[in-house]
Amino acid sequence: MAKEQGLVQLYYGDGKGKTTAVFGLAFRCAGWGRRVVVAQFLKSGAGGEGKAVERFPEITLLRTKGVNKFTFQMNDDEKAETAENCLSLFRQAVELARQEQARLLVLDEVIDATYGFLPMEELCAFLDGRPEGMEVAITGHSLPPQLAERADYISHVVKEKHPYDRGVMARKEIEF
């Protein structure tokens, strides 16, 4: 039997659906009875995806502690604490995925975390040395060249129209 190939999937852009896409991967993988670790960076609020994950014992969901505002709203102390928490979350997720021989590791919003909260070098070193057969799915708003060169899939999610532009805020059960 051939060894499973683990690829790097990258979803980026200003459009809606990046987190939804990677959670879809997580649920699909768990549906086959495989272990999945999901780490959500710069998010601490409980969304519907967190409630859905509770129904899948194969999925472990981890979130950054103490994040309750956008990074541009944080003061220097909050940014320092968030950086510490992001690095801790990353290391915890990677270690757990290795220990559990996870088929899929989701790093949601990790790209955004690399802008002042998580060293890009550490993320790249992990991607370069990840366990054979481990798929990694990454999301964020931009496409850093270091990640583009390591990605096997790249999906650019572009906003053409969004209700937020008209003042409609994120809605429970639909956007979170």
C-alpha positions as CSV (number, residue, x, y, z in Angstrom):
1,M,0.0,0.0,0.0
2,A,1.4,3.4,-1.0
3,K,2.2,5.9,1.7
4,E,-0.3,8.8,2.0
5,Q,1.0,12.1,0.6
6,G,0.7,15.1,2.8
7,L,0.3,18.4,0.8
8,V,0.2,22.0,1.9
9,Q,-3.1,23.8,1.1
10,L,-3.2,27.6,1.3
11,Y,-6.4,29.7,1.3
12,Y,-5.9,33.5,1.3
13,G,-7.6,36.7,0.4
14,D,-10.2,39.2,1.6
15,G,-13.2,37.1,0.6
16,K,-15.5,35.1,2.9
17,G,-15.0,31.3,3.0
18,K,-11.4,30.6,4.0
19,T,-12.2,29.2,7.4
20,T,-15.3,27.4,6.1
21,A,-13.1,25.7,3.5
22,V,-10.6,24.4,6.0
23,F,-13.3,23.2,8.4
24,G,-14.8,21.4,5.4
25,L,-11.5,19.6,5.0
26,A,-11.4,18.8,8.7
27,F,-15.0,17.4,8.8
28,R,-14.3,15.3,5.6
29,C,-11.1,13.9,7.1
30,A,-12.8,13.2,10.4
31,G,-15.6,11.5,8.5
32,W,-13.1,8.9,7.4
33,G,-12.1,8.3,11.1
34,R,-8.8,10.2,10.8
35,R,-7.3,12.5,13.5
36,V,-7.4,16.3,12.8
37,V,-5.9,19.1,14.8
38,V,-7.3,22.6,14.2
39,A,-5.6,25.7,15.6
40,Q,-7.3,29.0,15.2
41,F,-5.0,32.0,15.5
42,L,-6.1,35.5,16.6
43,K,-9.6,34.1,17.3
44,S,-11.0,33.2,20.7
45,G,-14.7,33.5,20.3
46,A,-16.8,30.4,20.0
47,G,-18.4,30.1,16.6
48,G,-20.7,27.5,15.1
49,E,-17.7,25.6,13.8
50,G,-16.6,25.1,17.4
51,K,-20.0,23.7,18.3
52,A,-19.9,21.4,15.2
53,V,-16.4,20.1,16.1
54,E,-17.8,18.9,19.5
55,R,-19.7,16.2,17.5
56,F,-16.4,14.9,16.0
57,P,-14.2,13.2,18.6
58,E,-11.5,12.9,15.9
59,I,-11.0,16.7,15.8
60,T,-9.2,18.7,18.4
61,L,-9.8,22.5,18.3
62,L,-7.4,24.9,19.8
63,R,-7.7,28.7,19.9
64,T,-5.5,31.6,20.8
65,K,-6.1,32.6,24.4
66,G,-7.1,36.1,25.4
67,V,-7.8,37.5,21.9
68,N,-11.0,39.6,22.0
69,K,-10.3,42.4,19.6
70,F,-8.7,43.1,16.3
71,T,-4.9,43.3,16.3
72,F,-5.0,47.0,15.1
73,Q,-7.0,47.8,18.3
74,M,-4.4,46.2,20.6
75,N,-1.9,48.2,22.7
76,D,1.7,47.1,23.0
77,D,1.2,44.9,26.1
78,E,-1.8,43.1,24.5
79,K,0.3,42.6,21.3
80,A,3.2,41.1,23.3
81,E,0.8,38.8,25.2
82,T,-0.9,37.8,21.9
83,A,2.5,37.0,20.3
84,E,3.3,34.8,23.3
85,N,0.0,33.0,23.0
86,C,0.3,32.5,19.2
87,L,3.7,30.9,19.5
88,S,2.4,28.7,22.3
89,L,-0.6,27.7,20.3
90,F,1.5,26.9,17.2
91,R,3.9,24.7,19.2
92,Q,1.0,23.0,21.0
93,A,-0.8,22.3,17.7
94,V,2.3,20.9,16.0
95,E,3.2,18.7,18.9
96,L,-0.3,17.4,19.3
97,A,-0.6,16.7,15.6
98,R,2.7,14.8,15.7
99,Q,1.7,12.8,18.8
100,E,-1.7,11.8,17.5
101,Q,-0.3,11.2,14.0
102,A,-3.0,13.6,12.7
103,R,-3.8,13.2,9.0
104,L,-4.7,16.9,8.8
105,L,-3.4,20.0,10.7
106,V,-5.4,23.2,10.1
107,L,-3.7,26.5,10.9
108,D,-6.5,29.0,10.5
109,E,-5.4,32.6,10.2
110,V,-1.8,31.6,10.8
111,I,-0.7,33.8,7.9
112,D,-2.0,36.9,9.7
113,A,-0.3,35.7,12.9
114,T,3.1,35.8,11.1
115,Y,2.8,39.6,11.0
116,G,4.2,40.3,14.4
117,F,2.9,37.4,16.5
118,L,4.5,34.2,15.2
119,P,7.9,34.0,13.5
120,M,7.5,33.0,9.8
121,E,10.8,31.1,10.1
122,E,9.2,28.8,12.7
123,L,6.2,28.1,10.5
124,C,8.4,27.4,7.4
125,A,10.7,25.1,9.4
126,F,7.7,23.1,10.5
127,L,6.3,22.9,6.9
128,D,9.7,21.8,5.6
129,G,10.0,19.1,8.2
130,R,6.4,18.0,8.8
131,P,5.7,14.3,9.2
132,E,5.2,12.4,6.0
133,G,1.6,12.0,5.2
134,M,0.4,15.0,7.2
135,E,-1.7,17.4,5.2
136,V,-1.5,21.1,6.3
137,A,-4.2,23.7,5.5
138,I,-3.4,27.3,6.1
139,T,-5.5,30.5,5.9
140,G,-5.0,34.2,6.1
141,H,-5.4,37.4,4.2
142,S,-2.2,37.6,2.2
143,L,0.2,35.4,0.3
144,P,3.7,35.6,1.7
145,P,6.2,34.3,-0.9
146,Q,7.8,31.9,1.7
147,L,4.4,30.1,2.0
148,A,3.6,30.3,-1.7
149,E,6.7,28.4,-2.6
150,R,5.8,25.7,-0.1
151,A,2.2,25.3,-1.0
152,D,0.8,22.6,-3.3
153,Y,-2.7,24.2,-3.5
154,I,-3.3,27.9,-3.5
155,S,-6.8,29.3,-3.5
156,H,-7.3,33.1,-3.7
157,V,-10.6,34.0,-2.1
158,V,-11.6,37.4,-3.5
159,K,-14.4,39.6,-2.2
160,E,-16.4,41.1,-4.9
161,K,-19.4,42.2,-2.7
162,H,-19.9,41.8,1.0
163,P,-22.8,42.9,3.3
164,Y,-20.2,44.4,5.7
165,D,-19.7,47.1,3.2
166,R,-23.3,48.2,3.8
167,G,-22.9,48.0,7.6
168,V,-24.3,44.5,8.0
169,M,-22.3,42.8,10.8
170,A,-21.4,39.1,11.0
171,R,-24.4,37.1,11.8
172,K,-24.6,34.2,14.3
173,E,-25.3,30.8,12.5
174,I,-24.2,32.1,9.1
175,E,-20.8,34.0,9.5
176,F,-19.9,32.6,12.9
